[in-house]
Amino acid sequence: MDSEKFLLPRSRRANERLHALIPGGAHTYAKGDDQYPEDLAPVISHGRGAHVWDVDGNRYVEYGSGLRSVSLGHAHPRVIEAVRRQLDRGSNFVRPSIVEVDAAERFLATVPTAEMVKFAKNGSDVTTAAVRLARAVTGRSRVAICGDHPFLSVDDWFIGTTPMSAGIPAATTELTVTFPYGDLAATEELLTRYPGEVACLILEPATHTEPPPGYLAGLRELADRHGCVLVFDEMITGLRWSEAGAQGLYGVVPDLSTFGKALGNGFAVSALAGRRDLMERGGLRDTRERVFLLSTTHGAETHSLAAATAVLTTYVEEGVTDRLHALGERLAAGVRDAAASMGVGDHVLVRGRASNLVFATLDENRQPSQEYRTLFLRQLLVGGVLAPSFVVSSALDEADIDHTVDAVAQACAVYRKALDAADPTPWLAGRPVKPVFRPLA
């Protein structure tokens, strides 16, 4: 389709309504229309498997579904059936439901490196609970976060370190310090600089690059030696790296870990898991001072926990993680070949583990470029591919991958023209996409 004729009038009107009623026009900043080419931010009507349809009637092959949460594809039969069984039985009670026991047993059987688990609704709930627990058990106030990882929580201890720190007291932000990923010496220097002050090291155990050999084990040793809690944020790596997350793949056991995203296949559920002696500080069977760990009205909502149980069962029984890797490898190879064939192999790059692929768009000087990202996204949308990333779901098939690679090839042909002109502006048709974290809109 001609990109100049690809219009989304109903989506445009829906976006105007969204902005009039909802700050930012979305409930997650990463879903904002500023992340898409101007006037080409589809508003979704529905999804099925690996496809979504916008309110204008266009169908797309979708990647990064639900910000990596829908890893089995939309409306997955096993998950939907598990949810339906619970809907007529009630969703929330004044006492625990038996569904909570089932979900906890299934989770701990799948993630055997953890001894106890507590569920909530989103990732920020559980990462902040992990930080609070670490502070309580160590009696320390400082939190050491990996400065190379883009997001850990909406709460003050993390957001205060970003460019969107308005409303957060400086005294809170000063208690958060950062360490670089992959650099044990720098981390040890940080812990030495603040002796006896750091409650925890919290990081994603892996992201778009594999951990250097011995790195995670080295962090484990540093945490033990300096008396701090090691926390793995497994929101992304959970299930996608292995059924038991990165800790299951790399064999390094954290004190606490947090899961979400893929855990519910789009239903709202997250988990804090870890050592029994730590987790019991938030329970009723410990004699030490109590920690207000997690207490959420909706954390035990039955149909979300039923969804999580079904997701974990499906992953284990159907080998979903292996399928995600196989699909990602096929996609990465196809994209790289398409980019190379169009002469932009040094400018359109695919990075990351096969189950969690992202892409980089570089300018004529091989520097990251929001303008070239805008051009690339625009051409993919025209080609029927909705891809803020190339993170796969298991619902994709070979035809979807082939369609995506064809769309990438067409996008790369336009990319080559822009590089030759040393100016992508004529192909943007509006302002470029913008970073999520920025101080001004």
Contacts in CASP RR format, 6 or more apart in sequence:
PFRMAT RR
TARGET T0000
AUTHOR 0000-0000-0000
METHOD contacts of the structure
MODEL  1
MDSEKFLLPRSRRANERLHALIPGGAHTYAKGDDQYPEDLAPVISHGRGA
HVWDVDGNRYVEYGSGLRSVSLGHAHPRVIEAVRRQLDRGSNFVRPSIVE
VDAAERFLATVPTAEMVKFAKNGSDVTTAAVRLARAVTGRSRVAICGDHP
FLSVDDWFIGTTPMSAGIPAATTELTVTFPYGDLAATEELLTRYPGEVAC
LILEPATHTEPPPGYLAGLRELADRHGCVLVFDEMITGLRWSEAGAQGLY
GVVPDLSTFGKALGNGFAVSALAGRRDLMERGGLRDTRERVFLLSTTHGA
ETHSLAAATAVLTTYVEEGVTDRLHALGERLAAGVRDAAASMGVGDHVLV
RGRASNLVFATLDENRQPSQEYRTLFLRQLLVGGVLAPSFVVSSALDEAD
IDHTVDAVAQACAVYRKALDAADPTPWLAGRPVKPVFRPLA
1 382 0 8 1.000
1 383 0 8 1.000
2 382 0 8 1.000
3 378 0 8 1.000
3 379 0 8 1.000
3 382 0 8 1.000
3 414 0 8 1.000
3 427 0 8 1.000
3 429 0 8 1.000
4 429 0 8 1.000
6 40 0 8 1.000
6 381 0 8 1.000
6 382 0 8 1.000
7 39 0 8 1.000
7 56 0 8 1.000
8 39 0 8 1.000
8 40 0 8 1.000
8 41 0 8 1.000
8 42 0 8 1.000
8 54 0 8 1.000
8 56 0 8 1.000
8 58 0 8 1.000
9 56 0 8 1.000
10 43 0 8 1.000
10 54 0 8 1.000
10 55 0 8 1.000
10 56 0 8 1.000
11 41 0 8 1.000
11 42 0 8 1.000
11 43 0 8 1.000
11 54 0 8 1.000
11 55 0 8 1.000
11 56 0 8 1.000
12 39 0 8 1.000
14 43 0 8 1.000
14 55 0 8 1.000
15 25 0 8 1.000
15 33 0 8 1.000
15 41 0 8 1.000
15 43 0 8 1.000
18 24 0 8 1.000
18 25 0 8 1.000
18 26 0 8 1.000
18 43 0 8 1.000
19 25 0 8 1.000
24 32 0 8 1.000
25 32 0 8 1.000
25 33 0 8 1.000
26 32 0 8 1.000
26 33 0 8 1.000
28 67 0 8 1.000
29 436 0 8 1.000
30 67 0 8 1.000
30 388 0 8 1.000
30 436 0 8 1.000
31 67 0 8 1.000
32 41 0 8 1.000
33 41 0 8 1.000
34 433 0 8 1.000
34 434 0 8 1.000
34 441 0 8 1.000
35 41 0 8 1.000
35 388 0 8 1.000
35 433 0 8 1.000
35 434 0 8 1.000
35 436 0 8 1.000
36 42 0 8 1.000
36 377 0 8 1.000
36 381 0 8 1.000
36 388 0 8 1.000
36 433 0 8 1.000
37 374 0 8 1.000
37 377 0 8 1.000
37 378 0 8 1.000
37 381 0 8 1.000
37 428 0 8 1.000
37 429 0 8 1.000
37 430 0 8 1.000
37 433 0 8 1.000
38 428 0 8 1.000
38 429 0 8 1.000
38 430 0 8 1.000
38 431 0 8 1.000
39 429 0 8 1.000
39 430 0 8 1.000
40 377 0 8 1.000
40 378 0 8 1.000
40 381 0 8 1.000
42 52 0 8 1.000
42 54 0 8 1.000
42 55 0 8 1.000
42 56 0 8 1.000
42 58 0 8 1.000
42 60 0 8 1.000
42 381 0 8 1.000
42 386 0 8 1.000
43 54 0 8 1.000
43 55 0 8 1.000
44 52 0 8 1.000
44 53 0 8 1.000
44 54 0 8 1.000
44 55 0 8 1.000
45 52 0 8 1.000
45 53 0 8 1.000
45 54 0 8 1.000
45 55 0 8 1.000
45 57 0 8 1.000
46 52 0 8 1.000
46 53 0 8 1.000
46 74 0 8 1.000
47 53 0 8 1.000
47 62 0 8 1.000
47 74 0 8 1.000
47 75 0 8 1.000
48 74 0 8 1.000
48 75 0 8 1.000
49 73 0 8 1.000
49 74 0 8 1.000
49 75 0 8 1.000
49 76 0 8 1.000
49 393 0 8 1.000
49 395 0 8 1.000
50 61 0 8 1.000
50 62 0 8 1.000
50 65 0 8 1.000
50 73 0 8 1.000
50 74 0 8 1.000
50 393 0 8 1.000
50 395 0 8 1.000
50 396 0 8 1.000
50 397 0 8 1.000
50 400 0 8 1.000
51 59 0 8 1.000
51 60 0 8 1.000
51 61 0 8 1.000
51 62 0 8 1.000
51 74 0 8 1.000
51 400 0 8 1.000
52 59 0 8 1.000
52 60 0 8 1.000
52 62 0 8 1.000
52 65 0 8 1.000
52 74 0 8 1.000
52 386 0 8 1.000
53 59 0 8 1.000
53 60 0 8 1.000
54 60 0 8 1.000
58 384 0 8 1.000
59 384 0 8 1.000
60 381 0 8 1.000
60 384 0 8 1.000
60 385 0 8 1.000
60 386 0 8 1.000
61 384 0 8 1.000
61 385 0 8 1.000
61 386 0 8 1.000
61 387 0 8 1.000
61 396 0 8 1.000
61 400 0 8 1.000
61 403 0 8 1.000
61 404 0 8 1.000
62 386 0 8 1.000
62 387 0 8 1.000
62 393 0 8 1.000
63 385 0 8 1.000
63 386 0 8 1.000
63 387 0 8 1.000
63 388 0 8 1.000
63 389 0 8 1.000
63 390 0 8 1.000
63 391 0 8 1.000
63 392 0 8 1.000
63 393 0 8 1.000
63 404 0 8 1.000
64 70 0 8 1.000
64 387 0 8 1.000
64 388 0 8 1.000
64 389 0 8 1.000
64 390 0 8 1.000
64 391 0 8 1.000
64 392 0 8 1.000
64 393 0 8 1.000
65 71 0 8 1.000
65 73 0 8 1.000
65 74 0 8 1.000
65 391 0 8 1.000
65 393 0 8 1.000
66 266 0 8 1.000
67 261 0 8 1.000
68 236 0 8 1.000
68 240 0 8 1.000
68 261 0 8 1.000
68 262 0 8 1.000
68 356 0 8 1.000
68 389 0 8 1.000
68 391 0 8 1.000
69 260 0 8 1.000
69 261 0 8 1.000
69 262 0 8 1.000
69 264 0 8 1.000
69 265 0 8 1.000
69 266 0 8 1.000
70 265 0 8 1.000
70 266 0 8 1.000
70 393 0 8 1.000
71 239 0 8 1.000
71 240 0 8 1.000
71 261 0 8 1.000
71 262 0 8 1.000
71 265 0 8 1.000
71 320 0 8 1.000
71 324 0 8 1.000
71 393 0 8 1.000
71 394 0 8 1.000
72 79 0 8 1.000
72 265 0 8 1.000
72 311 0 8 1.000
72 314 0 8 1.000
72 320 0 8 1.000
72 393 0 8 1.000
72 394 0 8 1.000
72 395 0 8 1.000
73 265 0 8 1.000
73 393 0 8 1.000
73 394 0 8 1.000
73 395 0 8 1.000
74 395 0 8 1.000
76 265 0 8 1.000
76 314 0 8 1.000
76 395 0 8 1.000
78 310 0 8 1.000
78 313 0 8 1.000
78 314 0 8 1.000
79 264 0 8 1.000
79 265 0 8 1.000
79 267 0 8 1.000
79 307 0 8 1.000
79 310 0 8 1.000
79 311 0 8 1.000
79 314 0 8 1.000
81 310 0 8 1.000
82 306 0 8 1.000
82 307 0 8 1.000
82 309 0 8 1.000
82 310 0 8 1.000
83 267 0 8 1.000
83 303 0 8 1.000
83 306 0 8 1.000
83 307 0 8 1.000
83 310 0 8 1.000
85 306 0 8 1.000
86 99 0 8 1.000
86 302 0 8 1.000
86 303 0 8 1.000
86 306 0 8 1.000
87 303 0 8 1.000
89 302 0 8 1.000
90 302 0 8 1.000
91 301 0 8 1.000
91 302 0 8 1.000
91 303 0 8 1.000
92 297 0 8 1.000
92 298 0 8 1.000
92 300 0 8 1.000
92 301 0 8 1.000
92 302 0 8 1.000
96 300 0 8 1.000
97 300 0 8 1.000
97 302 0 8 1.000
97 305 0 8 1.000
99 300 0 8 1.000
99 302 0 8 1.000
99 305 0 8 1.000
99 306 0 8 1.000
99 309 0 8 1.000
100 119 0 8 1.000
100 300 0 8 1.000
100 305 0 8 1.000
102 305 0 8 1.000
102 309 0 8 1.000
103 119 0 8 1.000
103 305 0 8 1.000
103 306 0 8 1.000
103 308 0 8 1.000
103 309 0 8 1.000
104 117 0 8 1.000
104 119 0 8 1.000
106 308 0 8 1.000
106 309 0 8 1.000
106 312 0 8 1.000
106 313 0 8 1.000
107 114 0 8 1.000
107 117 0 8 1.000
107 259 0 8 1.000
107 271 0 8 1.000
107 273 0 8 1.000
107 308 0 8 1.000
107 312 0 8 1.000
108 114 0 8 1.000
108 115 0 8 1.000
108 116 0 8 1.000
108 117 0 8 1.000
108 273 0 8 1.000
110 243 0 8 1.000
110 244 0 8 1.000
110 312 0 8 1.000
110 315 0 8 1.000
110 316 0 8 1.000
111 117 0 8 1.000
111 243 0 8 1.000
111 244 0 8 1.000
111 245 0 8 1.000
111 247 0 8 1.000
111 248 0 8 1.000
111 257 0 8 1.000
111 259 0 8 1.000
111 273 0 8 1.000
112 244 0 8 1.000
113 244 0 8 1.000
113 247 0 8 1.000
113 248 0 8 1.000
113 251 0 8 1.000
113 253 0 8 1.000
113 254 0 8 1.000
113 257 0 8 1.000
113 274 0 8 1.000
114 257 0 8 1.000
114 273 0 8 1.000
114 274 0 8 1.000
114 275 0 8 1.000
115 274 0 8 1.000
115 275 0 8 1.000
115 276 0 8 1.000
115 279 0 8 1.000
116 273 0 8 1.000
116 274 0 8 1.000
116 275 0 8 1.000
116 276 0 8 1.000
116 279 0 8 1.000
116 280 0 8 1.000
117 271 0 8 1.000
117 272 0 8 1.000
117 273 0 8 1.000
117 274 0 8 1.000
117 279 0 8 1.000
118 126 0 8 1.000
118 129 0 8 1.000
118 271 0 8 1.000
118 272 0 8 1.000
118 273 0 8 1.000
118 279 0 8 1.000
118 293 0 8 1.000
118 294 0 8 1.000
119 269 0 8 1.000
119 270 0 8 1.000
119 271 0 8 1.000
119 299 0 8 1.000
119 300 0 8 1.000
119 305 0 8 1.000
119 308 0 8 1.000
120 126 0 8 1.000
120 129 0 8 1.000
120 269 0 8 1.000
120 270 0 8 1.000
120 271 0 8 1.000
120 272 0 8 1.000
120 294 0 8 1.000
120 296 0 8 1.000
120 299 0 8 1.000
121 268 0 8 1.000
121 269 0 8 1.000
121 270 0 8 1.000
121 296 0 8 1.000
121 298 0 8 1.000
121 299 0 8 1.000
121 301 0 8 1.000
121 304 0 8 1.000
122 260 0 8 1.000
122 268 0 8 1.000
122 270 0 8 1.000
123 153 0 8 1.000
123 235 0 8 1.000
123 258 0 8 1.000
123 260 0 8 1.000
123 270 0 8 1.000
124 153 0 8 1.000
124 154 0 8 1.000
124 155 0 8 1.000
125 270 0 8 1.000
125 294 0 8 1.000
125 296 0 8 1.000
126 258 0 8 1.000
126 259 0 8 1.000
126 260 0 8 1.000
126 270 0 8 1.000
126 271 0 8 1.000
126 272 0 8 1.000
126 294 0 8 1.000
127 152 0 8 1.000
127 153 0 8 1.000
127 155 0 8 1.000
127 158 0 8 1.000
127 202 0 8 1.000
127 231 0 8 1.000
127 233 0 8 1.000
127 258 0 8 1.000
128 153 0 8 1.000
128 155 0 8 1.000
128 157 0 8 1.000
129 272 0 8 1.000
129 293 0 8 1.000
129 294 0 8 1.000
130 200 0 8 1.000
130 202 0 8 1.000
130 229 0 8 1.000
130 231 0 8 1.000
130 256 0 8 1.000
130 258 0 8 1.000
130 272 0 8 1.000
131 143 0 8 1.000
131 153 0 8 1.000
131 157 0 8 1.000
131 199 0 8 1.000
131 200 0 8 1.000
131 202 0 8 1.000
131 231 0 8 1.000
132 291 0 8 1.000
132 292 0 8 1.000
132 293 0 8 1.000
133 229 0 8 1.000
133 256 0 8 1.000
133 278 0 8 1.000
133 279 0 8 1.000
133 281 0 8 1.000
133 282 0 8 1.000
133 291 0 8 1.000
133 293 0 8 1.000
134 140 0 8 1.000
134 143 0 8 1.000
134 199 0 8 1.000
134 200 0 8 1.000
134 202 0 8 1.000
134 228 0 8 1.000
134 229 0 8 1.000
134 231 0 8 1.000
134 255 0 8 1.000
134 256 0 8 1.000
135 141 0 8 1.000
135 143 0 8 1.000
135 199 0 8 1.000
135 200 0 8 1.000
136 281 0 8 1.000
136 289 0 8 1.000
136 291 0 8 1.000
137 229 0 8 1.000
137 278 0 8 1.000
137 281 0 8 1.000
137 291 0 8 1.000
138 199 0 8 1.000
138 200 0 8 1.000
138 227 0 8 1.000
138 228 0 8 1.000
138 229 0 8 1.000
139 199 0 8 1.000
140 196 0 8 1.000
140 197 0 8 1.000
140 198 0 8 1.000
140 199 0 8 1.000
140 228 0 8 1.000
141 175 0 8 1.000
141 197 0 8 1.000
141 199 0 8 1.000
142 175 0 8 1.000
142 176 0 8 1.000
142 177 0 8 1.000
142 194 0 8 1.000
142 197 0 8 1.000
142 198 0 8 1.000
142 199 0 8 1.000
143 157 0 8 1.000
143 175 0 8 1.000
143 176 0 8 1.000
143 177 0 8 1.000
143 198 0 8 1.000
143 199 0 8 1.000
143 200 0 8 1.000
143 202 0 8 1.000
144 176 0 8 1.000
144 177 0 8 1.000
144 178 0 8 1.000
144 179 0 8 1.000
144 187 0 8 1.000
144 190 0 8 1.000
144 191 0 8 1.000
144 198 0 8 1.000
144 200 0 8 1.000
144 201 0 8 1.000
144 202 0 8 1.000
144 228 0 8 1.000
145 152 0 8 1.000
145 158 0 8 1.000
145 161 0 8 1.000
145 176 0 8 1.000
145 177 0 8 1.000
145 178 0 8 1.000
145 179 0 8 1.000
145 202 0 8 1.000
145 203 0 8 1.000
146 178 0 8 1.000
146 179 0 8 1.000
146 180 0 8 1.000
146 181 0 8 1.000
146 201 0 8 1.000
146 202 0 8 1.000
146 203 0 8 1.000
146 204 0 8 1.000
147 161 0 8 1.000
147 178 0 8 1.000
147 179 0 8 1.000
147 180 0 8 1.000
147 181 0 8 1.000
148 180 0 8 1.000
148 181 0 8 1.000
148 207 0 8 1.000
149 181 0 8 1.000
149 203 0 8 1.000
149 204 0 8 1.000
149 207 0 8 1.000
149 233 0 8 1.000
150 437 0 8 1.000
151 158 0 8 1.000
152 158 0 8 1.000
152 202 0 8 1.000
152 233 0 8 1.000
153 159 0 8 1.000
156 168 0 8 1.000
156 169 0 8 1.000
156 172 0 8 1.000
156 173 0 8 1.000
157 172 0 8 1.000
157 175 0 8 1.000
157 176 0 8 1.000
158 176 0 8 1.000
159 165 0 8 1.000
159 168 0 8 1.000
160 168 0 8 1.000
160 172 0 8 1.000
160 173 0 8 1.000
160 176 0 8 1.000
161 173 0 8 1.000
161 176 0 8 1.000
161 178 0 8 1.000
162 437 0 8 1.000
163 437 0 8 1.000
163 438 0 8 1.000
163 439 0 8 1.000
164 437 0 8 1.000
164 438 0 8 1.000
164 439 0 8 1.000
165 173 0 8 1.000
166 439 0 8 1.000
177 190 0 8 1.000
177 194 0 8 1.000
177 198 0 8 1.000
179 186 0 8 1.000
179 187 0 8 1.000
179 190 0 8 1.000
179 201 0 8 1.000
180 186 0 8 1.000
180 187 0 8 1.000
181 203 0 8 1.000
181 207 0 8 1.000
181 209 0 8 1.000
182 211 0 8 1.000
182 212 0 8 1.000
182 215 0 8 1.000
184 215 0 8 1.000
184 218 0 8 1.000
184 219 0 8 1.000
184 222 0 8 1.000
187 201 0 8 1.000
187 219 0 8 1.000
187 222 0 8 1.000
188 222 0 8 1.000
190 198 0 8 1.000
191 198 0 8 1.000
191 222 0 8 1.000
191 226 0 8 1.000
191 228 0 8 1.000
195 226 0 8 1.000
196 226 0 8 1.000
196 227 0 8 1.000
198 226 0 8 1.000
198 228 0 8 1.000
199 228 0 8 1.000
199 229 0 8 1.000
200 223 0 8 1.000
200 228 0 8 1.000
200 229 0 8 1.000
200 230 0 8 1.000
200 231 0 8 1.000
200 256 0 8 1.000
201 219 0 8 1.000
201 222 0 8 1.000
201 223 0 8 1.000
201 228 0 8 1.000
201 229 0 8 1.000
201 230 0 8 1.000
201 231 0 8 1.000
202 231 0 8 1.000
202 233 0 8 1.000
203 219 0 8 1.000
203 231 0 8 1.000
203 232 0 8 1.000
203 233 0 8 1.000
204 232 0 8 1.000
204 233 0 8 1.000
204 234 0 8 1.000
204 235 0 8 1.000
204 236 0 8 1.000
204 237 0 8 1.000
205 211 0 8 1.000
205 216 0 8 1.000
205 232 0 8 1.000
205 233 0 8 1.000
205 234 0 8 1.000
205 237 0 8 1.000
205 246 0 8 1.000
205 247 0 8 1.000
205 250 0 8 1.000
205 252 0 8 1.000
205 254 0 8 1.000
206 237 0 8 1.000
206 241 0 8 1.000
206 246 0 8 1.000
206 250 0 8 1.000
206 353 0 8 1.000
207 236 0 8 1.000
207 352 0 8 1.000
207 356 0 8 1.000
208 351 0 8 1.000
208 352 0 8 1.000
208 353 0 8 1.000
208 356 0 8 1.000
208 358 0 8 1.000
209 351 0 8 1.000
209 352 0 8 1.000
210 353 0 8 1.000
211 250 0 8 1.000
216 246 0 8 1.000
216 250 0 8 1.000
216 251 0 8 1.000
216 252 0 8 1.000
217 252 0 8 1.000
219 230 0 8 1.000
219 252 0 8 1.000
220 230 0 8 1.000
220 252 0 8 1.000
220 253 0 8 1.000
220 254 0 8 1.000
223 229 0 8 1.000
223 230 0 8 1.000
223 255 0 8 1.000
229 255 0 8 1.000
229 256 0 8 1.000
229 278 0 8 1.000
230 254 0 8 1.000
230 255 0 8 1.000
230 256 0 8 1.000
231 254 0 8 1.000
231 255 0 8 1.000
231 256 0 8 1.000
231 257 0 8 1.000
231 258 0 8 1.000
232 246 0 8 1.000
232 247 0 8 1.000
232 254 0 8 1.000
232 256 0 8 1.000
232 257 0 8 1.000
232 258 0 8 1.000
233 257 0 8 1.000
233 258 0 8 1.000
234 245 0 8 1.000
234 246 0 8 1.000
234 247 0 8 1.000
234 257 0 8 1.000
234 258 0 8 1.000
234 259 0 8 1.000
234 260 0 8 1.000
235 258 0 8 1.000
235 259 0 8 1.000
235 260 0 8 1.000
235 261 0 8 1.000
235 270 0 8 1.000
236 261 0 8 1.000
236 356 0 8 1.000
237 245 0 8 1.000
237 246 0 8 1.000
237 356 0 8 1.000
238 244 0 8 1.000
238 245 0 8 1.000
238 246 0 8 1.000
238 259 0 8 1.000
238 260 0 8 1.000
238 261 0 8 1.000
238 262 0 8 1.000
238 263 0 8 1.000
239 245 0 8 1.000
239 259 0 8 1.000
239 262 0 8 1.000
239 263 0 8 1.000
239 311 0 8 1.000
239 312 0 8 1.000
239 315 0 8 1.000
239 320 0 8 1.000
239 321 0 8 1.000
240 262 0 8 1.000
240 321 0 8 1.000
240 324 0 8 1.000
240 353 0 8 1.000
240 355 0 8 1.000
240 356 0 8 1.000
241 248 0 8 1.000
241 249 0 8 1.000
241 321 0 8 1.000
241 353 0 8 1.000
241 355 0 8 1.000
242 248 0 8 1.000
242 249 0 8 1.000
242 321 0 8 1.000
243 312 0 8 1.000
243 315 0 8 1.000
243 316 0 8 1.000
243 321 0 8 1.000
245 259 0 8 1.000
247 253 0 8 1.000
247 254 0 8 1.000
247 257 0 8 1.000
254 274 0 8 1.000
255 274 0 8 1.000
255 275 0 8 1.000
255 278 0 8 1.000
256 272 0 8 1.000
256 273 0 8 1.000
256 274 0 8 1.000
256 275 0 8 1.000
256 278 0 8 1.000
256 279 0 8 1.000
257 272 0 8 1.000
257 273 0 8 1.000
257 274 0 8 1.000
258 270 0 8 1.000
258 271 0 8 1.000
258 272 0 8 1.000
258 273 0 8 1.000
259 270 0 8 1.000
259 271 0 8 1.000
259 273 0 8 1.000
260 269 0 8 1.000
260 270 0 8 1.000
260 271 0 8 1.000
262 311 0 8 1.000
263 269 0 8 1.000
263 270 0 8 1.000
263 271 0 8 1.000
263 308 0 8 1.000
263 311 0 8 1.000
263 312 0 8 1.000
264 304 0 8 1.000
264 307 0 8 1.000
264 308 0 8 1.000
264 311 0 8 1.000
265 307 0 8 1.000
265 310 0 8 1.000
265 311 0 8 1.000
266 307 0 8 1.000
267 303 0 8 1.000
267 304 0 8 1.000
267 307 0 8 1.000
267 308 0 8 1.000
268 298 0 8 1.000
268 301 0 8 1.000
268 304 0 8 1.000
269 299 0 8 1.000
269 304 0 8 1.000
269 305 0 8 1.000
269 307 0 8 1.000
269 308 0 8 1.000
271 308 0 8 1.000
272 279 0 8 1.000
272 293 0 8 1.000
272 294 0 8 1.000
273 279 0 8 1.000
279 293 0 8 1.000
280 286 0 8 1.000
281 288 0 8 1.000
281 289 0 8 1.000
281 290 0 8 1.000
281 291 0 8 1.000
281 293 0 8 1.000
282 290 0 8 1.000
282 291 0 8 1.000
282 292 0 8 1.000
282 293 0 8 1.000
283 290 0 8 1.000
283 293 0 8 1.000
314 320 0 8 1.000
315 321 0 8 1.000
320 394 0 8 1.000
321 355 0 8 1.000
323 394 0 8 1.000
324 354 0 8 1.000
324 355 0 8 1.000
324 392 0 8 1.000
324 393 0 8 1.000
324 394 0 8 1.000
325 353 0 8 1.000
325 354 0 8 1.000
325 355 0 8 1.000
326 354 0 8 1.000
327 354 0 8 1.000
327 392 0 8 1.000
327 394 0 8 1.000
327 396 0 8 1.000
327 401 0 8 1.000
328 354 0 8 1.000
328 355 0 8 1.000
328 357 0 8 1.000
328 390 0 8 1.000
328 392 0 8 1.000
329 354 0 8 1.000
330 398 0 8 1.000
330 401 0 8 1.000
331 350 0 8 1.000
331 357 0 8 1.000
331 390 0 8 1.000
331 392 0 8 1.000
331 401 0 8 1.000
331 404 0 8 1.000
331 405 0 8 1.000
332 350 0 8 1.000
332 354 0 8 1.000
332 357 0 8 1.000
332 390 0 8 1.000
334 401 0 8 1.000
334 405 0 8 1.000
334 408 0 8 1.000
335 348 0 8 1.000
335 350 0 8 1.000
335 359 0 8 1.000
335 390 0 8 1.000
335 404 0 8 1.000
335 405 0 8 1.000
335 408 0 8 1.000
336 345 0 8 1.000
336 350 0 8 1.000
337 405 0 8 1.000
338 405 0 8 1.000
338 406 0 8 1.000
338 408 0 8 1.000
338 409 0 8 1.000
338 412 0 8 1.000
339 345 0 8 1.000
339 347 0 8 1.000
339 348 0 8 1.000
339 349 0 8 1.000
339 408 0 8 1.000
339 412 0 8 1.000
341 409 0 8 1.000
341 412 0 8 1.000
342 409 0 8 1.000
342 412 0 8 1.000
342 413 0 8 1.000
342 415 0 8 1.000
342 416 0 8 1.000
343 412 0 8 1.000
343 416 0 8 1.000
344 412 0 8 1.000
344 415 0 8 1.000
344 416 0 8 1.000
344 419 0 8 1.000
345 412 0 8 1.000
346 362 0 8 1.000
346 366 0 8 1.000
347 361 0 8 1.000
347 362 0 8 1.000
347 363 0 8 1.000
347 366 0 8 1.000
347 372 0 8 1.000
347 415 0 8 1.000
347 419 0 8 1.000
348 359 0 8 1.000
348 360 0 8 1.000
348 361 0 8 1.000
348 362 0 8 1.000
348 376 0 8 1.000
348 408 0 8 1.000
348 412 0 8 1.000
348 415 0 8 1.000
349 359 0 8 1.000
349 360 0 8 1.000
349 362 0 8 1.000
350 357 0 8 1.000
350 358 0 8 1.000
350 359 0 8 1.000
350 390 0 8 1.000
351 357 0 8 1.000
351 358 0 8 1.000
351 359 0 8 1.000
351 360 0 8 1.000
352 358 0 8 1.000
354 392 0 8 1.000
355 391 0 8 1.000
355 392 0 8 1.000
356 391 0 8 1.000
357 389 0 8 1.000
357 390 0 8 1.000
357 391 0 8 1.000
357 392 0 8 1.000
358 389 0 8 1.000
358 390 0 8 1.000
358 391 0 8 1.000
359 376 0 8 1.000
359 387 0 8 1.000
359 389 0 8 1.000
359 390 0 8 1.000
360 368 0 8 1.000
361 368 0 8 1.000
361 369 0 8 1.000
361 372 0 8 1.000
361 373 0 8 1.000
361 375 0 8 1.000
361 376 0 8 1.000
361 415 0 8 1.000
362 368 0 8 1.000
362 369 0 8 1.000
362 372 0 8 1.000
363 369 0 8 1.000
363 371 0 8 1.000
363 372 0 8 1.000
363 419 0 8 1.000
363 424 0 8 1.000
364 419 0 8 1.000
364 422 0 8 1.000
369 424 0 8 1.000
370 432 0 8 1.000
370 433 0 8 1.000
370 434 0 8 1.000
370 435 0 8 1.000
371 424 0 8 1.000
371 425 0 8 1.000
371 428 0 8 1.000
371 432 0 8 1.000
372 415 0 8 1.000
372 418 0 8 1.000
372 424 0 8 1.000
373 432 0 8 1.000
373 433 0 8 1.000
374 424 0 8 1.000
374 428 0 8 1.000
374 430 0 8 1.000
374 432 0 8 1.000
374 433 0 8 1.000
375 411 0 8 1.000
375 414 0 8 1.000
375 415 0 8 1.000
375 418 0 8 1.000
375 424 0 8 1.000
375 427 0 8 1.000
375 428 0 8 1.000
376 411 0 8 1.000
376 415 0 8 1.000
377 387 0 8 1.000
377 388 0 8 1.000
377 433 0 8 1.000
378 427 0 8 1.000
378 428 0 8 1.000
378 429 0 8 1.000
379 407 0 8 1.000
379 410 0 8 1.000
379 411 0 8 1.000
379 414 0 8 1.000
379 415 0 8 1.000
380 386 0 8 1.000
380 387 0 8 1.000
380 407 0 8 1.000
380 408 0 8 1.000
380 411 0 8 1.000
382 410 0 8 1.000
383 407 0 8 1.000
383 410 0 8 1.000
383 411 0 8 1.000
384 403 0 8 1.000
384 407 0 8 1.000
385 403 0 8 1.000
385 404 0 8 1.000
385 407 0 8 1.000
385 408 0 8 1.000
387 404 0 8 1.000
414 427 0 8 1.000
417 427 0 8 1.000
418 424 0 8 1.000
418 426 0 8 1.000
418 427 0 8 1.000
END
